């Protein structure tokens, strides 16, 4: 139990609280009715539960929504956005009645699903079902790691960094596979700071969930290692009563269980007490209709003709929640002040973490790699992470069971795991640094987002690039929220070799680049990898995926033999090797294929053709440069251009132009040594040189278009 928690025992629940809950139910119906669409049912039936959390249980301060000591709230059932909007309105987070009336309309503070950075008090964007609950596991991870960084020795429940993460989840959340992955890991990690209220109303869009969902959820969660409870407001089907005392007691029991995450199955009737539509799919996701709303208000004892109405007395009471928690906040402030006095270095670190500032001179720790030695960029990435471990204590992460392949383990750092689950290979403890997600890529993405959203620390997680498909919903949400989650994707092409086409990404680079707001970074060598990490970590407003090779690639002689230094990586694209005058052709490569452009340049030079080589590790970073810089790298006057990348050509036409050519892969790979695959599939320096000759001819011949795109093909590459 957290000694700094403001929870009341026994529950202090008055007539004003009853009136507030009834008002919430009516406002939920009114808001959906006005816009003509939305989800009123869950917001109506969950009104007592959400109100209990915001007004009686959670430690929060509406005047300071970034207070480090606050509990976190996640509405995983994001479709029921009114469930949180009405609580933010009542508590005084800045929403007013006009905002409730503007639900789901252009420019409003109350969009269809809660959005991080859009509405004050919303901790996370929860759109696709399951993402909220899965990300809440990451928030619970981060809370424990942050305590370990700042205040590890204080007794449990006595630290100003002890707090809870509360989640409201729906039947739909628990059906999505991502929550199974994340919940399994939460139980393994013994996250006693995580409390989930599952709205067990047995209704989804297709009405009764018995059509598709009949498992014993609490038995499943008990098997995961969770503390489970049931609160049945239907009294076994004999009558309905919104027993907030029973729910409050269950929450208190959940908080008292510090060795396990907790789930409370709250059996409700959706839309209660709507007279004819309660307990039906019809109230889940559509407006109720004027007559039904009048009937609801009559059942609630409210004026059936009044819309968007709230008693001044009720609103004044609910908006005083901060004042009612004043003593608790004062107690916390005292504890926090004492901690700062006793831990000046920790206080300095906390201030830096809260502002997402990097320490002065941190970049001096970044390694520089010697030219001439071939190094896989995944290996270089691992060396960068190890080099940063002492200067960036906020940086932590791991892998989805591929630590040795992804090189995501900082040398010598303990694992983040309960001591009894540590292994001989991976010793660790509850405040460790190396994350182990198991084979749970989807959950890993969501958990990483939750860690970053919690604040304080920066997290990364790795798997093969092929399996970024499993992570895509979480990656997209990171971009939508504009948060600096870092995804490490290795084995980036057919270069991974013998594992074959199931593991060889072909379309993935193009697919990831299609996500607005995601930085896709594919460094060409070890020194570009170091600069890529530097640039990623300096960015606090965008997620990034760093794409790394399995196979060794040359380390270019930076600053010698005509090679530019690697600092151009930060600009997304730069001239790696140039010509004495205007180039005849520009060869553009990313990642492991930059070496092919370099080799092709030598072949062309023997024919008297001058080729500029451009390394383009990040299209997004390059596109963000000013026009003058982009023109200096890719002058419009040079129409002869070739791109080379071991993936589909989609997205390259806009850079190479009509006279340009692409060396790409428009079909799946095969199982063989990577050198064989590159040769057999025509991704070679000779192919680049040949494409350059074609492009030069096309550019000289006027507006000659490039060859028609090669249709992509299914099947296995070596069976064609």
Steps between C-alpha positions, in 0.01 A plus 500: 500500500629844415515705816467818295169396340190712571252214482224512761423203723212457549373661182369853545203505260227760534184615327713739297695204364176325403378811324831538317483143370144546379606819325784318325259241364269766359786702352639193324164440334458868409846531344462201271149601406610848398777385265291207380764230550727359767496255788265596784436163663830431674540863608156477665550172683861569599423845638518384865831316447676783318367755747622284789850497355525870423323635805583248774791274412761646268773736612491785252490878481290668229713813535820305422439227243874427474550453873764229537317348797168446326336167436450422132164425342461312173163464327579197291137493388573813299175485304330597827686829497227673700601281792815711538378829354221530754741430786745760370211746472377433852848504655601826333766405248390775263207339320173691527143416406553646153773241445265218599243638259764507225576128528651347184487824300764696310746684721348385827690396811287185509585286196348158437782324686715666768818649354826568681614865474156595371296497821653600830498211745506227235811288557489292181328470164291184516344422168540135398369280778764340717766767449408687818517201730821379335660844529395526864734208565778720364395781734525258791844391375612862484373582847711220645809586296468869591479412869811288458686790341393761751399343830578129521564469872181653643254247642219388266209744507704775664668652195362806321553296184258228603173527314244289317391456142122458467336360189142465386480224240217353298409156373655603171831586662521156654424331170787671318816292498725788599352505849565129542866556417533802726299353788710185498812712532342720770430195713853373446635840606279507813380854433317574822451863395259408217123482562259412218122533523346282233152613399347155469175604332494218241398734218691605189394637163369158399289495817543211748867402524400136544510483122882513511636544855419249773830427672557531873697825492582507870633145487722606210629798694556290810713273282697806388578569865247778562297573811137456394171619648139519389243768582155414365256790482240262353503290820514186294221621279254548786498880496720794418672726749800726442685399814786752505599385850569151368701638209692731730583209731625300202722789388642532851571124504671534162719780633589291802625220273846632418645183349254453214313712249127503568192461286148564628219353291221753543175345376284780366198545276591725212288814484333451839237634576394574142142366485503289180855499359704402805681168463488510117745564222278786391626723780866409453584708197215723392283786617212395722219714361302777669236278656754261649697789648185643660431159645855478633472837671166407655662183638777716642257745655619784276307751292426316171478828308838637614810432292864552600388597848701488822425650840745769603529331838604172340759661275644707784534182705671293232734783405617514859663157467842665504415678824371178653833341413688799640623318810617207290681733260660681793618168643646405165667841461663459839632157409621627163677799654672271748609273216642792299693624801647158564561423132625811317648299213174309465306825498725634227448183299123518547491858376691401190278199435179697544617745235637225274837671499824320422802566725769733377770319307314169484585462132870473591426144612389396151753265340684563177575193291826434322492489122584185315335252733163367386240520777131409500298807589311295761835436670594867478164591652566274796836665557333843489244397762768362730705817460200710607402300807683716753423842351130435429351312795153569360569286193392139534354225290530151367361257253218262415711193579770602252751680722800326348375563148378856549799605716269692733665403829732752658804308617497433872154642568259288712166388369171660602336199661392371841800334661336156500461515122860598427704238315862398486543678168299805603544589868285787615260655746184711511687825425714358220552651158489229235146425387388154393168502316498136403357420159239772528576759232156665502503542876859624485400789277212601726707458817776718358240769431374473857851538640561813295157645582555451870784749475850499633667222306569419134436146384595294197404150394629269232392224265555404137376753246269236356309492829439872506172391340397362838577838658340731246196618704726608786752660263222696332369620836849615602508712185148628560587600857836648396696321771869398477467122513793324333453176309809296415445281194787279389547238227382765262492329160574185302840552657386293796550203266416141574188551712323563173206705372286474813763698684626727222330840488421626151214748528565611857713807444242646263216408735668662798588813305130531421425568869485879544723621781720190526872543433636197316881495528716249312867578557764391250786421734609501863566873520166586343347272765662704777374823346156347448469423872620849586238661279222269618572577864516875438147488361226503765194539280508211252542124518774338299579159361868427456548234231814288534685228311579147601794478257822693531530815289811711428593780736579787269820708549337817621680820410743313279507373141223742412249368753291748699477469875193329644344811652286535188296213639322750723367674189356179362704507180838632392766472234720210603730514194501781246644584160729782387222676314135448427433128528378303201281289726402484868496162672276494808512217751392410850642258751696206369441603139705819529810285452356387166468861391862560602616198300288604200663842512838337450369293208358811334817699563686248287271600214551871557160543670498723807261376767404666828410260781231615741432315822136551598450333839172678577255633245310676778803686633609593147153625408512719810804692374461832321472511124851639453658208682295242316595665171868489596477124547264418213528787248198515273725551198639149538214286373699179473445325830495146636366378832607168648327335793431133570125548517212608282555814294185665626579853616820548301350632177452848646876522567638343184249662262380388157850453365615318809527128567450287810687187599258326730334172596143452384450144624564290808840358584635150536708288735869534417815682596451874472772547238321246280167674549631844406663353190203288391251780553710754314577736786864552413743775418486389136123543501536848648755595236277365223203695636719811507585462132130466417411805708773713340370404157143578601595836649689599183212393281257756643197407706537128449309323774649221701410140443155388604489381859572131542189328636557354842481124524404246763661164557856417591777678314705192406198313357424758234 
